[in-house]
Amino acid sequence: MKILEIREAVASIASPIRNAYIDFSKMTVSVVAVVTDVIRDGKPVIGYGFNSNGRYAARGLLNERFLPRLREAKPDELINDAGDNLDLHKIWSVMMSNEKPGGHGERSVAVGVVDMAIWDAVSKIAGVPLYQHLAHTYGDGKADDSVFVYAAGGYYYSGKDDSQLRAEMRRYLDLGYSVVKMKIGGASLDEDMRRIESVLEVVGGGKHLGVDANGRFDLETAVAYAEAMKKYDLFWYEEAGDPLDYQLQAELAKAYPGAMATGEKLFSHQDARNLVRHGGMRPDRDWLQFDCVLSYGLVEYMRTLEAIADEGFSSRNCIPHGGHQLSLNIAAGLKLGGNESYPEVFKPFGGFADGIRVENGRVGLPDAPGIGFEQKTDLIKLMRSITETEPGANTVR
């Protein structure tokens, strides 16, 4: 077997929203389709991948470095020893050939996009859902039958008042979520506390609400927010400071007894290990949000799980950023703590298979080979349409 073709495109997920650091008015994602010579139901198996929101499309890196390496590789450099499927670890090594260690920036996004597409193809070729493939190949043989999910929203945008924020959170509860998340740090401390208290009136207590500062705060501000929020007993206090400022995170842990969450902007197992070693993270209450698609893909994510296990953290401490179906499969197959969800933004890349509802804060998975993209009509339609156009004309605006 072999890879016949790798297609790349760019899609827009622009939205008039902002967090404490950036707006999403020009946000894009890369989409990759890996076409194999394996035939299922009369058609070639195609694996699809895309990157999570918050990082822009990686078109230059994909086309200048990583895709040419795969296209130039010999077929046996990309398949397993049995010759009946692609080999994720070989493919990852080919993509990362001639790359120096360190420098975990946007190249981790480019590799992660392709990695997602390969995992989709591998599990389709195997004829099983990815979560089952992961459970049997890398886990304990049994996948979780449902996954905890929380609804991420509460963004700032022009003209949005507290009543609109409350209405948004009510919609999430009505959809079946038991925990919601909102942004902080894009307004004054007093205004954000008012916004938090407004949402608490709707959700029924702090255990149902997480807050996210998106790395906006210095230590003094992070501690000031911590002192103001202690009384709420929130689900978590997310990403108070710069993601690489482990000392700030460690000092904040001394001031804030509640649960904290961070890690979505760390892109390697080395960075993850440094966070849990030096960032004051506590295995009994804190959450790790590493997003495999932004951090070199699932091949590297499994190294990350090993690295944090060595420091006393469980896979159950992990609730990945991104809100996509790959992380949902990983959460079920490798027994993570849950997954993020974006019910109202970044469509159609977030969300779950058609017809699968959130119930009591948990969601099931489709019984279909691969990641399950084909079970999400609007997403698979978009990915097929933009990756089947002519090269050079495959950008959606």
URFENNOR-V673533 format. One line per field, one symbol per residue. phi: phi as a letter, one per 40 degrees, with the letter a starting at -180 (. if undefined). psi: psi as a letter, one per 20 degrees, with the letter a starting at -180 (. if undefined). burial: b if it has 24 or more other C-alpha atoms within 12 Angstrom, else e. Layout:
BEGIN
phi=???
psi=???
burial=???
END
This chain:
BEGIN
phi=.accabbbabbcbcacbabcbbbbcbcbbcbbbbcbccbbfgbccbcbaacccgbcdbdcccccbccdccccccdccbbcccgbacbdcccccccccgbccggcbcccccccccddcccccdccccgbddccdccccbbcgbcccabcbbccagccadgcbcccccccccccccchcbbbbbcbgcacdccccccccccdcccghccbbbbbcfgccccdcdcccdcccdccfcdabbfcbdcccccdcccccccbcccbaahcbbbacccccccccbcgcbccacbbbdbcccbggcdcccccccccccbgbbdccbbcchgbccccccdccbfcciacabcbbgccccgbcdgcccbfgbbcbccbdgchdccbdccccccccccbccdgbbbcb
psi=rrphqoqqrpqpkqqlrqbigrrkikprqqpppoprjpppkjqqpppqqrqrqiprqlgggghhggghhghiqqhiiirrhijjrqoghggghghjqkpqqalmcihhgghhgggghghggghghikqqhhgggghhibjipqqirppqqopckrqqpipahhhgghghhgghhiiqiprqrqrijarggghhggghghhhgikqhijpqqoikjhqrgggghgggghigiilqgropmgaphjmhgghghhhhioirqrqrihjpkrhgggghghgijjqohiirqpkpohhiljahghhhhghgghhhjjqrhiipnqqhkrhghggggghjmriaqqqnhirkqjhaarqpioqppkjqqaqqmqqahjhijnghghgghghiijrqpijlpp.
burial=bbbbbbbbbbbbbbbebbbbbbebeebbbbbbbbbbbbeeeeeebbbbbbbbbbbbbbbebbbeebbebbbeeebebbbeeeeebbbbbbbbebbbeeeeeeebebbbbbbbbbbbbbbbbbbbbbbbbbbbbbbeeebeeebbebbbbbbbbbbbbeeeebeebbebbbbbbebbbbbbbbbbbbbeeeebbebbbbbbebbeebbbbbbbbbbbbbbeebbebbebbeebbbbbbbbbbbbbbbbbbbbbbebbbbbbbbbbbbbbbbbbbbbbbebbbbbebbbbbbbbbbbbbbbbbbbbbebbeeeebbbbbbbbbbbbbbbbbbbbbbbbbbbbbbbbbbbbbbbbbeeeebeebbbbbbbbbbbbbbbbeebbebbbbbbbeeeeebbbe
END
